[in-house]
Amino acid sequence: MENIEIDGFDRGIIRPRDGSSKYPKSKIEQLSYDIHLSIFKALQVEDAVSLAITCWVMWDAIKNILPTAMEAVVFPLAAQHRIICVGDYVLKDDYPPGMLTEEELVEVSEAGDLYLWTHRFEYWNKDNGIFPPAAMVPWSPDWCIFQEIVEKNLPQVLVIRNLSKKEYIRESGITAEPDLEEMGITQAIISRICWSHDPSSSMAYQGDIHRGTWAGDRIDIMCENQHNAILMAESKDPSKAPWKDVTEACVQMLLDIWSA
């Protein structure tokens, strides 16, 4: 984090790092680092970033805690939820084994099928869960700096874990493949959670993407170093079932899809 550079800071939009300015420091800038830190910890991430881009003093106070704060916003978006992408051609009584409770089976039957039942729920349509305040004009200098800070501080090396099957996919294993270096966990997830009776998908790929091996399973997302620590701890506990790395199989499937 010490070496991070935010391009917008060099465009003269905020007070220069050397403190040169025709305006004296504001009262909040004169507060101690510890007080600045306490202020940031009490703010929502969006508000903290907005304050941080006002001057170098504010940025220096937040930059070291920002990645952890963003993890707290980003990771819960998928934390242990059952994830499925249901096709509208799914048949009645066609759903992933073990996905539904007895009560939910009754609800699905009453709704007609799994596709109609899942449409009752709000779509998971957030990107990373961190958005510029409404007061920021899109593509204005401060809006661009906000987006740049968020992008550069988001958790970078991720693992998606299937808690139902105790399987995981390493994003680093996907991006290490030259033909997949622009991809990540989004494509990995979609390739494994689709569910429909009809195999048509408007793709040249002829595999069974419509019967996703992870469809309806509970997943979460975390940093790879955190996941490795969990693997190490659980390896010492004989009561814990081992995790299975399915990154290689996922990479091969993505290569097959994109080369079709």
N, C-alpha and C positions, 0 to 999 in steps of 0.2 A: 504493500500500500504506500510506502514512503516514496516510491518511484513513479506513482501514477501521475500522469499529466492530463489535464482537461483542456482541450484545445480552445474552448471558448474563453477560458481565463486569460488567454494571451491576446484577446481581441480588444482589450481596453474597456470591456463592459463593466467590470467591477474594479474595486480599488487594487492597484498593483501590489504585489507581494512585498516590495521594498517600502511600502507605506507612503510613497510619494503621492500627494493629492493636495489640491487647493482647499479641501475641506478637512476640518479636524475630525478625529475619531469620534464616533458616536458613543453614548454611554454604555451600550451593550458591548461594543468592541473593547471597551476599557476593563471589562470584567475579567476575572481570572479564568484560566483554562478549565479548572475544575468546575466552576460555575457554568461555563459554556457547555461542558460535557453533561452536566445535570440537566440543563435546559433541553439539549438534544434528546436525551434518554426519555424525557417526558413527552416528546412530540411523536406524532405519526410519521412514518418514513417520508411521505410526500412533503409534509410541512418541514421536516428537518432538512431535506435536500433543497427546498425552496429557500430556506434561511441560509444554507451553506453557500449558495451561489452568489450571495450578496457581497462577500469579501473574503480575502484569504484568511483572516482571523477565524471566521466561522468555519471555513473549509478545513483548516488545520485541526479544529476541535472535533469535527465529525468523521474525518476520513478513515480513522482507524476502527471505528465502531460500525461504520456503514455496512460492510458485508454481512456481519452477524445480524444486524437489524433487518436487512433484506431477506436473509434466510428465514427469519421468523414470519415474513409475509408470504414468500414464494412457496416454501415447502408445504404449508398446510393446505394449499390449493388441491393437492391430490392425496392428502394424508389418510391412508387406510380406507378410502372410499372404494366401492365397487365401480369399476370403469368398464363401459361397454359402448360400442357404436352399433346400433341396431338398424338393419336394413328394413325398408318398408315392405319387402316381400317375405318377411319371416312368417312361418306358418303358426297356426294356433297350437299351443302346447309345445312349441319349439323354443327352448331356452337352455343356456349352459347348465350342465349338471351341478347341483349344489349351490347355485347362485341365489335362489329364492327361498324365503322362509315359508312355512305352511300358510301363514296369513297372506303373504304376498302372492302365493300361488292362486289363492282365491281371488285376490284383486285383479291379477292378470286375466283370469278366466272371465271375470265380470267386465273387464275393459275390452276384451276381444282377442288381443294377442300382446306379445311383449312390446312390439313397436308402439301400439296405442297406449299401453300402460306407462312406458318410459317418457312419453311426451307430456305427462302430467308434471314432470319435474323441470326445474330451471336448468337451462343449458349451462355447461361449464365453459364459458366463452371468454374468460380472462386470458390475457397473454402472460404477463408475469405478476399481475395484481398491483402494480405500482404505476400510477398515472399522474401526469402533470396536473396541477390545480386548474380548475375551470377558468380562473382569472388570467392564466397564461395564454397568450394568443398563439395558436398553432404556427410553427415554423418561425416564430420570433426568436431573437437571440437567446433570451432566457429559457424559452421552451426547448431549444436545441441543446443548450447546456444541460438542462434537466435530464433530457433523454440520454445524453452522452454519459453523464454520471451514473445513471441507473444501469446502462448497458455495461459499463466498465466495472461495476461493483457487484453485479449479479454473481451468484455462485457459478463457477465455471466448469469444474470437473465433477460431473454428477453420476449417480447410479440410480436406476429405477429398479425397485424391488417388488416382486410379487410375494406378498405376505401369505397368500393362500397356498401357494405351491413352494415357497421358499426358494425362488429362483431370482436371479438378478441379471441386469444388463449394464455394462459399463459404457458410458458415453465415450470415454477415451478409446475404447476398442472399436467403436464405430468410426470416429473421426480419424483414426490412424490408418484406415483403409483409403488409399488415394482417391478412389471413385466415390467415396462417401464423406469426404472431409467437410463438406458444407452441410451435412445432416447432423442429427443429434437424437435426443431421446423422444422428440415429438414423432418422428417417422418410425422409430422403434415401437412406440406405444401403438400407433395406428395399425401397424402391420400385425399386431397380435390381439386386438380387442374387437375386431369387426365380427358381426354375427348376423347371418341371414340364411335362408334356405336356398335362395337363388344365387348362383355363383357370378352372375353378371356384375361387372364393376367398372365398365367403360375403360378397362386397361388391357394391354396386350398380355399381361401376366396371366398365366393359366393355373396358378397354384390355388390352394384352398384358403385364400385370405379371408373368405366369408365365414370361415369356421375358426375364428381366432382362438389360439391355445390359452390366451389370458382373458378372454371375454368374460366379464362378470366377476373377475377376481379382485381382491383388495390389493391396492398398490400404494407405495409411497415413494418419495424422492428425497435423496440426501446427498451430501458431498461424499466423494469417493473415500476421502481419508476417514470420515466418520464411519462409513460402511466397513472399511478395513479394520477399524478398531473393534467393531461389533463382531466381525468374523473371528478375530483373534480371541476375544473374550469368550465367545460361545464355543470355540474349539476346545476350550479347557473344561467345558461342562458336558459330560456324557449324556445328560438328559435332554440336551438340545439337538434337534434334527439338523443335519448339515445343510448349508446353502449350496445351490447349484448355479454355476456361472453359465448362462446360455447366450453370452455375447457372440460367440462364434457362429452359432446357428442363426441368430438374428442378423448378423452381418451378411451371411450367405443369402438369406431371404431378401434383404434389401438390395443386394447386388442383382439377384434374379429379377426382382421387380423393375429396377431401373435399367436393366439391360434388355428387357423384353421388347 
